[in-house]
Amino acid sequence: MGFHVFDTYVKSKNGNIMHFDVITDKNDTEKAITFAKEWLKSIGETDAKVTTEECRFCHTQSVSEEIEIEIMTNGYFIAKMEGCP
């Protein structure tokens, strides 16, 4: 099954850039933005700006079974890249 990866760059409240991927089974940018905001809220970055400028579809790929289970359970998986807690 192909999962959709949305490349996301968000400025944190301390001014650093956080780079992460939102991975989901839906090729829907608005849904990916909602998931990004949900995750950001969970790490205390409620006010971070996330629009189609910060969160863009990148590609479709297969994922490990662990990631697939998380996506099926929560709707998404966050792959932390740079500057993420």
PDB file of N, CA, C and O in Angstrom:
ATOM      1  N   MET A   1       0.847  -1.186   0.000  1.00  0.00           N
ATOM      2  CA  MET A   1       0.000   0.000   0.000  1.00  0.00           C
ATOM      3  C   MET A   1       0.886   1.242   0.000  1.00  0.00           C
ATOM      4  O   MET A   1       1.898   1.285   0.700  1.00  0.00           O
ATOM      5  N   GLY A   2       0.516   2.226  -0.765  1.00  0.00           N
ATOM      6  CA  GLY A   2       1.280   3.462  -0.815  1.00  0.00           C
ATOM      7  C   GLY A   2       0.796   4.460   0.218  1.00  0.00           C
ATOM      8  O   GLY A   2      -0.406   4.666   0.388  1.00  0.00           O
ATOM      9  N   PHE A   3       1.741   5.075   0.902  1.00  0.00           N
ATOM     10  CA  PHE A   3       1.427   6.110   1.881  1.00  0.00           C
ATOM     11  C   PHE A   3       1.987   7.431   1.376  1.00  0.00           C
ATOM     12  O   PHE A   3       3.022   7.469   0.711  1.00  0.00           O
ATOM     13  N   HIS A   4       1.300   8.494   1.696  1.00  0.00           N
ATOM     14  CA  HIS A   4       1.611   9.798   1.139  1.00  0.00           C
ATOM     15  C   HIS A   4       2.415  10.630   2.139  1.00  0.00           C
ATOM     16  O   HIS A   4       2.065  10.734   3.314  1.00  0.00           O
ATOM     17  N   VAL A   5       3.498  11.216   1.638  1.00  0.00           N
ATOM     18  CA  VAL A   5       4.446  11.953   2.469  1.00  0.00           C
ATOM     19  C   VAL A   5       4.319  13.443   2.160  1.00  0.00           C
ATOM     20  O   VAL A   5       4.405  13.865   1.007  1.00  0.00           O
ATOM     21  N   PHE A   6       4.113  14.225   3.218  1.00  0.00           N
ATOM     22  CA  PHE A   6       4.006  15.683   3.101  1.00  0.00           C
ATOM     23  C   PHE A   6       5.195  16.301   3.826  1.00  0.00           C
ATOM     24  O   PHE A   6       5.301  16.224   5.050  1.00  0.00           O
ATOM     25  N   ASP A   7       6.077  16.908   3.060  1.00  0.00           N
ATOM     26  CA  ASP A   7       7.287  17.540   3.577  1.00  0.00           C
ATOM     27  C   ASP A   7       6.880  18.845   4.267  1.00  0.00           C
ATOM     28  O   ASP A   7       6.216  19.688   3.664  1.00  0.00           O
ATOM     29  N   THR A   8       7.280  19.007   5.533  1.00  0.00           N
ATOM     30  CA  THR A   8       6.786  20.127   6.330  1.00  0.00           C
ATOM     31  C   THR A   8       7.927  20.853   7.036  1.00  0.00           C
ATOM     32  O   THR A   8       8.778  20.232   7.673  1.00  0.00           O
ATOM     33  N   TYR A   9       7.929  22.173   6.910  1.00  0.00           N
ATOM     34  CA  TYR A   9       8.892  23.048   7.582  1.00  0.00           C
ATOM     35  C   TYR A   9       8.096  24.086   8.365  1.00  0.00           C
ATOM     36  O   TYR A   9       7.327  24.852   7.785  1.00  0.00           O
ATOM     37  N   VAL A  10       8.281  24.109   9.682  1.00  0.00           N
ATOM     38  CA  VAL A  10       7.515  25.003  10.549  1.00  0.00           C
ATOM     39  C   VAL A  10       8.469  25.741  11.475  1.00  0.00           C
ATOM     40  O   VAL A  10       9.424  25.156  11.988  1.00  0.00           O
ATOM     41  N   LYS A  11       8.209  27.031  11.689  1.00  0.00           N
ATOM     42  CA  LYS A  11       9.017  27.811  12.633  1.00  0.00           C
ATOM     43  C   LYS A  11       8.460  27.598  14.038  1.00  0.00           C
ATOM     44  O   LYS A  11       7.266  27.776  14.279  1.00  0.00           O
ATOM     45  N   SER A  12       9.341  27.214  14.960  1.00  0.00           N
ATOM     46  CA  SER A  12       8.932  27.000  16.353  1.00  0.00           C
ATOM     47  C   SER A  12       8.832  28.341  17.073  1.00  0.00           C
ATOM     48  O   SER A  12       9.245  29.373  16.544  1.00  0.00           O
ATOM     49  N   LYS A  13       8.277  28.315  18.288  1.00  0.00           N
ATOM     50  CA  LYS A  13       8.116  29.560  19.042  1.00  0.00           C
ATOM     51  C   LYS A  13       9.447  30.188  19.419  1.00  0.00           C
ATOM     52  O   LYS A  13       9.503  31.386  19.697  1.00  0.00           O
ATOM     53  N   ASN A  14      10.537  29.395  19.434  1.00  0.00           N
ATOM     54  CA  ASN A  14      11.855  29.979  19.725  1.00  0.00           C
ATOM     55  C   ASN A  14      12.591  30.406  18.452  1.00  0.00           C
ATOM     56  O   ASN A  14      13.748  30.822  18.504  1.00  0.00           O
ATOM     57  N   GLY A  15      11.905  30.296  17.309  1.00  0.00           N
ATOM     58  CA  GLY A  15      12.465  30.783  16.049  1.00  0.00           C
ATOM     59  C   GLY A  15      13.212  29.761  15.229  1.00  0.00           C
ATOM     60  O   GLY A  15      13.614  30.054  14.103  1.00  0.00           O
ATOM     61  N   ASN A  16      13.410  28.566  15.759  1.00  0.00           N
ATOM     62  CA  ASN A  16      14.088  27.507  15.005  1.00  0.00           C
ATOM     63  C   ASN A  16      13.128  26.870  14.007  1.00  0.00           C
ATOM     64  O   ASN A  16      11.911  26.889  14.192  1.00  0.00           O
ATOM     65  N   ILE A  17      13.694  26.312  12.953  1.00  0.00           N
ATOM     66  CA  ILE A  17      12.889  25.610  11.955  1.00  0.00           C
ATOM     67  C   ILE A  17      12.829  24.129  12.324  1.00  0.00           C
ATOM     68  O   ILE A  17      13.851  23.492  12.578  1.00  0.00           O
ATOM     69  N   MET A  18      11.608  23.600  12.346  1.00  0.00           N
ATOM     70  CA  MET A  18      11.405  22.164  12.541  1.00  0.00           C
ATOM     71  C   MET A  18      11.033  21.569  11.192  1.00  0.00           C
ATOM     72  O   MET A  18      10.111  22.039  10.525  1.00  0.00           O
ATOM     73  N   HIS A  19      11.758  20.533  10.801  1.00  0.00           N
ATOM     74  CA  HIS A  19      11.496  19.839   9.546  1.00  0.00           C
ATOM     75  C   HIS A  19      11.005  18.443   9.898  1.00  0.00           C
ATOM     76  O   HIS A  19      11.683  17.691  10.597  1.00  0.00           O
ATOM     77  N   PHE A  20       9.821  18.107   9.407  1.00  0.00           N
ATOM     78  CA  PHE A  20       9.271  16.770   9.629  1.00  0.00           C
ATOM     79  C   PHE A  20       8.367  16.396   8.462  1.00  0.00           C
ATOM     80  O   PHE A  20       7.906  17.255   7.710  1.00  0.00           O
ATOM     81  N   ASP A  21       8.126  15.104   8.329  1.00  0.00           N
ATOM     82  CA  ASP A  21       7.198  14.603   7.318  1.00  0.00           C
ATOM     83  C   ASP A  21       5.934  14.130   8.003  1.00  0.00           C
ATOM     84  O   ASP A  21       5.985  13.458   9.033  1.00  0.00           O
ATOM     85  N   VAL A  22       4.802  14.486   7.424  1.00  0.00           N
ATOM     86  CA  VAL A  22       3.520  13.924   7.829  1.00  0.00           C
ATOM     87  C   VAL A  22       3.252  12.792   6.841  1.00  0.00           C
ATOM     88  O   VAL A  22       3.190  13.026   5.634  1.00  0.00           O
ATOM     89  N   ILE A  23       3.094  11.583   7.340  1.00  0.00           N
ATOM     90  CA  ILE A  23       2.840  10.421   6.481  1.00  0.00           C
ATOM     91  C   ILE A  23       1.440   9.913   6.794  1.00  0.00           C
ATOM     92  O   ILE A  23       1.112   9.659   7.953  1.00  0.00           O
ATOM     93  N   THR A  24       0.614   9.763   5.758  1.00  0.00           N
ATOM     94  CA  THR A  24      -0.771   9.354   5.935  1.00  0.00           C
ATOM     95  C   THR A  24      -1.227   8.498   4.763  1.00  0.00           C
ATOM     96  O   THR A  24      -0.554   8.431   3.734  1.00  0.00           O
ATOM     97  N   ASP A  25      -2.374   7.843   4.922  1.00  0.00           N
ATOM     98  CA  ASP A  25      -2.899   7.019   3.831  1.00  0.00           C
ATOM     99  C   ASP A  25      -3.796   7.828   2.902  1.00  0.00           C
ATOM    100  O   ASP A  25      -4.330   7.290   1.932  1.00  0.00           O
ATOM    101  N   LYS A  26      -3.963   9.111   3.190  1.00  0.00           N
ATOM    102  CA  LYS A  26      -4.803   9.967   2.364  1.00  0.00           C
ATOM    103  C   LYS A  26      -3.954  11.019   1.651  1.00  0.00           C
ATOM    104  O   LYS A  26      -3.157  11.713   2.283  1.00  0.00           O
ATOM    105  N   ASN A  27      -4.125  11.132   0.352  1.00  0.00           N
ATOM    106  CA  ASN A  27      -3.403  12.151  -0.411  1.00  0.00           C
ATOM    107  C   ASN A  27      -4.233  13.430  -0.375  1.00  0.00           C
ATOM    108  O   ASN A  27      -4.850  13.824  -1.364  1.00  0.00           O
ATOM    109  N   ASP A  28      -4.227  14.067   0.797  1.00  0.00           N
ATOM    110  CA  ASP A  28      -5.079  15.221   1.062  1.00  0.00           C
ATOM    111  C   ASP A  28      -4.265  16.233   1.869  1.00  0.00           C
ATOM    112  O   ASP A  28      -3.997  16.022   3.052  1.00  0.00           O
ATOM    113  N   THR A  29      -3.878  17.321   1.227  1.00  0.00           N
ATOM    114  CA  THR A  29      -3.030  18.321   1.877  1.00  0.00           C
ATOM    115  C   THR A  29      -3.700  18.921   3.109  1.00  0.00           C
ATOM    116  O   THR A  29      -3.046  19.111   4.135  1.00  0.00           O
ATOM    117  N   GLU A  30      -4.987  19.220   3.023  1.00  0.00           N
ATOM    118  CA  GLU A  30      -5.679  19.819   4.176  1.00  0.00           C
ATOM    119  C   GLU A  30      -5.681  18.864   5.370  1.00  0.00           C
ATOM    120  O   GLU A  30      -5.543  19.299   6.513  1.00  0.00           O
ATOM    121  N   LYS A  31      -5.835  17.579   5.110  1.00  0.00           N
ATOM    122  CA  LYS A  31      -5.799  16.584   6.184  1.00  0.00           C
ATOM    123  C   LYS A  31      -4.393  16.522   6.775  1.00  0.00           C
ATOM    124  O   LYS A  31      -4.237  16.429   7.993  1.00  0.00           O
ATOM    125  N   ALA A  32      -3.376  16.573   5.927  1.00  0.00           N
ATOM    126  CA  ALA A  32      -1.990  16.553   6.399  1.00  0.00           C
ATOM    127  C   ALA A  32      -1.702  17.767   7.275  1.00  0.00           C
ATOM    128  O   ALA A  32      -1.009  17.653   8.286  1.00  0.00           O
ATOM    129  N   ILE A  33      -2.230  18.930   6.893  1.00  0.00           N
ATOM    130  CA  ILE A  33      -2.056  20.137   7.692  1.00  0.00           C
ATOM    131  C   ILE A  33      -2.736  19.964   9.053  1.00  0.00           C
ATOM    132  O   ILE A  33      -2.176  20.354  10.077  1.00  0.00           O
ATOM    133  N   THR A  34      -3.924  19.387   9.070  1.00  0.00           N
ATOM    134  CA  THR A  34      -4.625  19.120  10.331  1.00  0.00           C
ATOM    135  C   THR A  34      -3.798  18.201  11.213  1.00  0.00           C
ATOM    136  O   THR A  34      -3.679  18.433  12.416  1.00  0.00           O
ATOM    137  N   PHE A  35      -3.226  17.156  10.622  1.00  0.00           N
ATOM    138  CA  PHE A  35      -2.391  16.225  11.391  1.00  0.00           C
ATOM    139  C   PHE A  35      -1.141  16.931  11.922  1.00  0.00           C
ATOM    140  O   PHE A  35      -0.742  16.710  13.065  1.00  0.00           O
ATOM    141  N   ALA A  36      -0.523  17.779  11.094  1.00  0.00           N
ATOM    142  CA  ALA A  36       0.665  18.519  11.528  1.00  0.00           C
ATOM    143  C   ALA A  36       0.328  19.410  12.717  1.00  0.00           C
ATOM    144  O   ALA A  36       1.084  19.465  13.686  1.00  0.00           O
ATOM    145  N   LYS A  37      -0.802  20.106  12.647  1.00  0.00           N
ATOM    146  CA  LYS A  37      -1.220  20.980  13.746  1.00  0.00           C
ATOM    147  C   LYS A  37      -1.498  20.174  15.014  1.00  0.00           C
ATOM    148  O   LYS A  37      -1.155  20.604  16.116  1.00  0.00           O
ATOM    149  N   GLU A  38      -2.118  19.010  14.857  1.00  0.00           N
ATOM    150  CA  GLU A  38      -2.406  18.150  16.004  1.00  0.00           C
ATOM    151  C   GLU A  38      -1.111  17.733  16.695  1.00  0.00           C
ATOM    152  O   GLU A  38      -1.004  17.786  17.920  1.00  0.00           O
ATOM    153  N   TRP A  39      -0.127  17.318  15.894  1.00  0.00           N
ATOM    154  CA  TRP A  39       1.154  16.910  16.463  1.00  0.00           C
ATOM    155  C   TRP A  39       1.871  18.097  17.107  1.00  0.00           C
ATOM    156  O   TRP A  39       2.409  17.978  18.208  1.00  0.00           O
ATOM    157  N   LEU A  40       1.876  19.230  16.427  1.00  0.00           N
ATOM    158  CA  LEU A  40       2.515  20.425  16.980  1.00  0.00           C
ATOM    159  C   LEU A  40       1.889  20.816  18.316  1.00  0.00           C
ATOM    160  O   LEU A  40       2.600  21.201  19.244  1.00  0.00           O
ATOM    161  N   LYS A  41       0.590  20.721  18.416  1.00  0.00           N
ATOM    162  CA  LYS A  41      -0.092  21.011  19.679  1.00  0.00           C
ATOM    163  C   LYS A  41       0.400  20.060  20.774  1.00  0.00           C
ATOM    164  O   LYS A  41       0.584  20.472  21.919  1.00  0.00           O
ATOM    165  N   SER A  42       0.612  18.789  20.418  1.00  0.00           N
ATOM    166  CA  SER A  42       1.043  17.786  21.406  1.00  0.00           C
ATOM    167  C   SER A  42       2.450  18.061  21.937  1.00  0.00           C
ATOM    168  O   SER A  42       2.816  17.569  23.005  1.00  0.00           O
ATOM    169  N   ILE A  43       3.246  18.850  21.191  1.00  0.00           N
ATOM    170  CA  ILE A  43       4.604  19.174  21.650  1.00  0.00           C
ATOM    171  C   ILE A  43       4.712  20.626  22.128  1.00  0.00           C
ATOM    172  O   ILE A  43       5.813  21.142  22.318  1.00  0.00           O
ATOM    173  N   GLY A  44       3.561  21.277  22.320  1.00  0.00           N
ATOM    174  CA  GLY A  44       3.558  22.627  22.861  1.00  0.00           C
ATOM    175  C   GLY A  44       3.778  23.730  21.847  1.00  0.00           C
ATOM    176  O   GLY A  44       4.102  24.857  22.223  1.00  0.00           O
ATOM    177  N   GLU A  45       3.609  23.430  20.563  1.00  0.00           N
ATOM    178  CA  GLU A  45       3.802  24.434  19.502  1.00  0.00           C
ATOM    179  C   GLU A  45       2.454  24.804  18.870  1.00  0.00           C
ATOM    180  O   GLU A  45       2.298  24.791  17.649  1.00  0.00           O
ATOM    181  N   THR A  46       1.498  25.129  19.720  1.00  0.00           N
ATOM    182  CA  THR A  46       0.129  25.406  19.290  1.00  0.00           C
ATOM    183  C   THR A  46       0.032  26.541  18.282  1.00  0.00           C
ATOM    184  O   THR A  46      -0.817  26.505  17.391  1.00  0.00           O
ATOM    185  N   ASP A  47       0.886  27.543  18.412  1.00  0.00           N
ATOM    186  CA  ASP A  47       0.784  28.735  17.565  1.00  0.00           C
ATOM    187  C   ASP A  47       1.590  28.647  16.266  1.00  0.00           C
ATOM    188  O   ASP A  47       1.633  29.610  15.500  1.00  0.00           O
ATOM    189  N   ALA A  48       2.225  27.507  16.016  1.00  0.00           N
ATOM    190  CA  ALA A  48       3.038  27.373  14.796  1.00  0.00           C
ATOM    191  C   ALA A  48       2.157  27.500  13.550  1.00  0.00           C
ATOM    192  O   ALA A  48       1.066  26.935  13.487  1.00  0.00           O
ATOM    193  N   LYS A  49       2.644  28.243  12.575  1.00  0.00           N
ATOM    194  CA  LYS A  49       1.914  28.452  11.317  1.00  0.00           C
ATOM    195  C   LYS A  49       2.114  27.241  10.405  1.00  0.00           C
ATOM    196  O   LYS A  49       3.242  26.859  10.093  1.00  0.00           O
ATOM    197  N   VAL A  50       0.991  26.646   9.984  1.00  0.00           N
ATOM    198  CA  VAL A  50       1.048  25.521   9.054  1.00  0.00           C
ATOM    199  C   VAL A  50      -0.005  25.762   7.968  1.00  0.00           C
ATOM    200  O   VAL A  50      -1.209  25.714   8.222  1.00  0.00           O
ATOM    201  N   THR A  51       0.479  26.021   6.760  1.00  0.00           N
ATOM    202  CA  THR A  51      -0.404  26.218   5.608  1.00  0.00           C
ATOM    203  C   THR A  51       0.155  25.368   4.464  1.00  0.00           C
ATOM    204  O   THR A  51       1.080  24.581   4.659  1.00  0.00           O
ATOM    205  N   THR A  52      -0.410  25.534   3.288  1.00  0.00           N
ATOM    206  CA  THR A  52       0.105  24.817   2.123  1.00  0.00           C
ATOM    207  C   THR A  52       1.506  25.284   1.745  1.00  0.00           C
ATOM    208  O   THR A  52       2.189  24.627   0.960  1.00  0.00           O
ATOM    209  N   GLU A  53       1.940  26.426   2.304  1.00  0.00           N
ATOM    210  CA  GLU A  53       3.315  26.883   2.078  1.00  0.00           C
ATOM    211  C   GLU A  53       4.310  26.066   2.907  1.00  0.00           C
ATOM    212  O   GLU A  53       5.423  25.799   2.454  1.00  0.00           O
ATOM    213  N   GLU A  54       3.910  25.671   4.116  1.00  0.00           N
ATOM    214  CA  GLU A  54       4.798  24.942   5.030  1.00  0.00           C
ATOM    215  C   GLU A  54       4.675  23.422   4.882  1.00  0.00           C
ATOM    216  O   GLU A  54       5.607  22.693   5.222  1.00  0.00           O
ATOM    217  N   CYS A  55       3.557  22.946   4.388  1.00  0.00           N
ATOM    218  CA  CYS A  55       3.269  21.510   4.318  1.00  0.00           C
ATOM    219  C   CYS A  55       2.851  21.161   2.891  1.00  0.00           C
ATOM    220  O   CYS A  55       1.769  21.532   2.437  1.00  0.00           O
ATOM    221  N   ARG A  56       3.735  20.436   2.192  1.00  0.00           N
ATOM    222  CA  ARG A  56       3.479  20.137   0.772  1.00  0.00           C
ATOM    223  C   ARG A  56       3.653  18.657   0.475  1.00  0.00           C
ATOM    224  O   ARG A  56       4.528  17.987   1.025  1.00  0.00           O
ATOM    225  N   PHE A  57       2.788  18.166  -0.416  1.00  0.00           N
ATOM    226  CA  PHE A  57       2.923  16.777  -0.845  1.00  0.00           C
ATOM    227  C   PHE A  57       4.299  16.588  -1.483  1.00  0.00           C
ATOM    228  O   PHE A  57       4.747  17.413  -2.280  1.00  0.00           O
ATOM    229  N   CYS A  58       4.958  15.490  -1.121  1.00  0.00           N
ATOM    230  CA  CYS A  58       6.299  15.215  -1.635  1.00  0.00           C
ATOM    231  C   CYS A  58       6.301  13.978  -2.529  1.00  0.00           C
ATOM    232  O   CYS A  58       6.695  14.048  -3.693  1.00  0.00           O
ATOM    233  N   HIS A  59       5.858  12.843  -1.980  1.00  0.00           N
ATOM    234  CA  HIS A  59       5.862  11.607  -2.746  1.00  0.00           C
ATOM    235  C   HIS A  59       5.026  10.547  -2.040  1.00  0.00           C
ATOM    236  O   HIS A  59       4.531  10.759  -0.933  1.00  0.00           O
ATOM    237  N   THR A  60       4.878   9.395  -2.706  1.00  0.00           N
ATOM    238  CA  THR A  60       4.175   8.245  -2.141  1.00  0.00           C
ATOM    239  C   THR A  60       5.186   7.128  -1.975  1.00  0.00           C
ATOM    240  O   THR A  60       6.033   6.913  -2.842  1.00  0.00           O
ATOM    241  N   GLN A  61       5.096   6.408  -0.845  1.00  0.00           N
ATOM    242  CA  GLN A  61       6.063   5.346  -0.569  1.00  0.00           C
ATOM    243  C   GLN A  61       5.423   4.255   0.273  1.00  0.00           C
ATOM    244  O   GLN A  61       4.330   4.430   0.811  1.00  0.00           O
ATOM    245  N   SER A  62       6.108   3.141   0.379  1.00  0.00           N
ATOM    246  CA  SER A  62       5.697   2.108   1.325  1.00  0.00           C
ATOM    247  C   SER A  62       6.350   2.441   2.665  1.00  0.00           C
ATOM    248  O   SER A  62       7.326   3.189   2.719  1.00  0.00           O
ATOM    249  N   VAL A  63       5.803   1.879   3.745  1.00  0.00           N
ATOM    250  CA  VAL A  63       6.328   2.143   5.085  1.00  0.00           C
ATOM    251  C   VAL A  63       6.471   0.828   5.835  1.00  0.00           C
ATOM    252  O   VAL A  63       5.944  -0.204   5.419  1.00  0.00           O
ATOM    253  N   SER A  64       7.193   0.886   6.948  1.00  0.00           N
ATOM    254  CA  SER A  64       7.367  -0.306   7.774  1.00  0.00           C
ATOM    255  C   SER A  64       6.028  -0.675   8.426  1.00  0.00           C
ATOM    256  O   SER A  64       5.106   0.139   8.480  1.00  0.00           O
ATOM    257  N   GLU A  65       5.944  -1.891   8.910  1.00  0.00           N
ATOM    258  CA  GLU A  65       4.719  -2.357   9.563  1.00  0.00           C
ATOM    259  C   GLU A  65       4.389  -1.512  10.793  1.00  0.00           C
ATOM    260  O   GLU A  65       3.222  -1.211  11.042  1.00  0.00           O
ATOM    261  N   GLU A  66       5.419  -1.123  11.568  1.00  0.00           N
ATOM    262  CA  GLU A  66       5.204  -0.276  12.757  1.00  0.00           C
ATOM    263  C   GLU A  66       4.551   1.051  12.390  1.00  0.00           C
ATOM    264  O   GLU A  66       3.605   1.490  13.044  1.00  0.00           O
ATOM    265  N   ILE A  67       5.063   1.684  11.342  1.00  0.00           N
ATOM    266  CA  ILE A  67       4.516   2.974  10.906  1.00  0.00           C
ATOM    267  C   ILE A  67       3.105   2.785  10.357  1.00  0.00           C
ATOM    268  O   ILE A  67       2.223   3.605  10.615  1.00  0.00           O
ATOM    269  N   GLU A  68       2.890   1.718   9.608  1.00  0.00           N
ATOM    270  CA  GLU A  68       1.560   1.451   9.060  1.00  0.00           C
ATOM    271  C   GLU A  68       0.531   1.271  10.181  1.00  0.00           C
ATOM    272  O   GLU A  68      -0.592   1.766  10.076  1.00  0.00           O
ATOM    273  N   ILE A  69       0.906   0.573  11.238  1.00  0.00           N
ATOM    274  CA  ILE A  69      -0.002   0.374  12.378  1.00  0.00           C
ATOM    275  C   ILE A  69      -0.344   1.719  13.021  1.00  0.00           C
ATOM    276  O   ILE A  69      -1.500   1.972  13.360  1.00  0.00           O
ATOM    277  N   GLU A  70       0.664   2.580  13.189  1.00  0.00           N
ATOM    278  CA  GLU A  70       0.399   3.896  13.764  1.00  0.00           C
ATOM    279  C   GLU A  70      -0.523   4.721  12.872  1.00  0.00           C
ATOM    280  O   GLU A  70      -1.408   5.416  13.372  1.00  0.00           O
ATOM    281  N   ILE A  71      -0.324   4.651  11.561  1.00  0.00           N
ATOM    282  CA  ILE A  71      -1.186   5.381  10.633  1.00  0.00           C
ATOM    283  C   ILE A  71      -2.616   4.839  10.698  1.00  0.00           C
ATOM    284  O   ILE A  71      -3.572   5.615  10.700  1.00  0.00           O
ATOM    285  N   MET A  72      -2.764   3.536  10.751  1.00  0.00           N
ATOM    286  CA  MET A  72      -4.096   2.942  10.817  1.00  0.00           C
ATOM    287  C   MET A  72      -4.779   3.261  12.157  1.00  0.00           C
ATOM    288  O   MET A  72      -6.006   3.332  12.228  1.00  0.00           O
ATOM    289  N   THR A  73      -3.986   3.452  13.210  1.00  0.00           N
ATOM    290  CA  THR A  73      -4.523   3.759  14.536  1.00  0.00           C
ATOM    291  C   THR A  73      -4.828   5.243  14.692  1.00  0.00           C
ATOM    292  O   THR A  73      -5.916   5.609  15.136  1.00  0.00           O
ATOM    293  N   ASN A  74      -3.866   6.108  14.328  1.00  0.00           N
ATOM    294  CA  ASN A  74      -3.975   7.549  14.580  1.00  0.00           C
ATOM    295  C   ASN A  74      -4.306   8.379  13.345  1.00  0.00           C
ATOM    296  O   ASN A  74      -4.664   9.551  13.467  1.00  0.00           O
ATOM    297  N   GLY A  75      -4.192   7.789  12.164  1.00  0.00           N
ATOM    298  CA  GLY A  75      -4.449   8.526  10.927  1.00  0.00           C
ATOM    299  C   GLY A  75      -3.192   9.074  10.281  1.00  0.00           C
ATOM    300  O   GLY A  75      -3.204   9.446   9.108  1.00  0.00           O
ATOM    301  N   TYR A  76      -2.090   9.126  11.053  1.00  0.00           N
ATOM    302  CA  TYR A  76      -0.858   9.690  10.520  1.00  0.00           C
ATOM    303  C   TYR A  76       0.340   9.235  11.339  1.00  0.00           C
ATOM    304  O   TYR A  76       0.207   8.676  12.427  1.00  0.00           O
ATOM    305  N   PHE A  77       1.515   9.496  10.775  1.00  0.00           N
ATOM    306  CA  PHE A  77       2.786   9.271  11.463  1.00  0.00           C
ATOM    307  C   PHE A  77       3.646  10.498  11.197  1.00  0.00           C
ATOM    308  O   PHE A  77       3.659  11.013  10.079  1.00  0.00           O
ATOM    309  N   ILE A  78       4.361  10.968  12.206  1.00  0.00           N
ATOM    310  CA  ILE A  78       5.283  12.087  12.042  1.00  0.00           C
ATOM    311  C   ILE A  78       6.708  11.529  12.017  1.00  0.00           C
ATOM    312  O   ILE A  78       7.165  10.911  12.978  1.00  0.00           O
ATOM    313  N   ALA A  79       7.395  11.759  10.901  1.00  0.00           N
ATOM    314  CA  ALA A  79       8.802  11.389  10.777  1.00  0.00           C
ATOM    315  C   ALA A  79       9.615  12.652  11.058  1.00  0.00           C
ATOM    316  O   ALA A  79       9.680  13.555  10.224  1.00  0.00           O
ATOM    317  N   LYS A  80      10.227  12.708  12.228  1.00  0.00           N
ATOM    318  CA  LYS A  80      11.001  13.884  12.630  1.00  0.00           C
ATOM    319  C   LYS A  80      12.327  13.914  11.870  1.00  0.00           C
ATOM    320  O   LYS A  80      13.030  12.907  11.794  1.00  0.00           O
ATOM    321  N   MET A  81      12.657  15.059  11.317  1.00  0.00           N
ATOM    322  CA  MET A  81      13.886  15.193  10.532  1.00  0.00           C
ATOM    323  C   MET A  81      14.895  16.096  11.245  1.00  0.00           C
ATOM    324  O   MET A  81      15.924  15.620  11.723  1.00  0.00           O
ATOM    325  N   GLU A  82      14.603  17.387  11.317  1.00  0.00           N
ATOM    326  CA  GLU A  82      15.546  18.343  11.912  1.00  0.00           C
ATOM    327  C   GLU A  82      14.804  19.293  12.845  1.00  0.00           C
ATOM    328  O   GLU A  82      13.691  19.731  12.553  1.00  0.00           O
ATOM    329  N   GLY A  83      15.439  19.604  13.969  1.00  0.00           N
ATOM    330  CA  GLY A  83      14.914  20.610  14.871  1.00  0.00           C
ATOM    331  C   GLY A  83      13.679  20.214  15.653  1.00  0.00           C
ATOM    332  O   GLY A  83      13.050  21.065  16.282  1.00  0.00           O
ATOM    333  N   CYS A  84      13.315  18.937  15.628  1.00  0.00           N
ATOM    334  CA  CYS A  84      12.112  18.469  16.326  1.00  0.00           C
ATOM    335  C   CYS A  84      12.469  17.872  17.679  1.00  0.00           C
ATOM    336  O   CYS A  84      13.503  17.221  17.825  1.00  0.00           O
ATOM    337  N   PRO A  85      11.611  18.095  18.661  1.00  0.00           N
ATOM    338  CA  PRO A  85      11.865  17.486  19.995  1.00  0.00           C
ATOM    339  C   PRO A  85      11.606  15.984  19.973  1.00  0.00           C
ATOM    340  O   PRO A  85      11.765  15.314  20.994  1.00  0.00           O
TER     341      PRO A  85
END
